[in-house]
Amino acid sequence: MADRCRLCSANDIDAVIEQTAADLWESRRHGTLDDVPWAQAGEYWQRIFRELAETAARSLRG
């Protein structure tokens, strides 16, 4: 059985956006001294990455 699209089948779009923002953040980490995990990212950067994730979700949903 094929996996269902997480975005299409989501009951909690906010949770999908939060996870997408965290995944985007983590994908940009490079292991430098100032590198921090998502949970420790500043409020500004968390807001920016959530907005990016929300835009992506809206775009994919059509």
C-alpha positions, 0 to 999 in steps of 0.5 A: 500500500502506498503512503498517503500524502501527509499534506493532503491527509492532515487533520492538523495543518499547523502541526504539518507547518511546524514540522516542515519549518523544523525540517527546513531549518535542520536541512540548512544546518552546517555544523558551525559554532553558531549552529543551533537546533530548531528548538533553540533557534531565535523567535525571528528565525522560527517565525520566518521558517514557519512563514516559508512552510505555510507558503509552501503548504498553501502553494501545494494545496492549490 
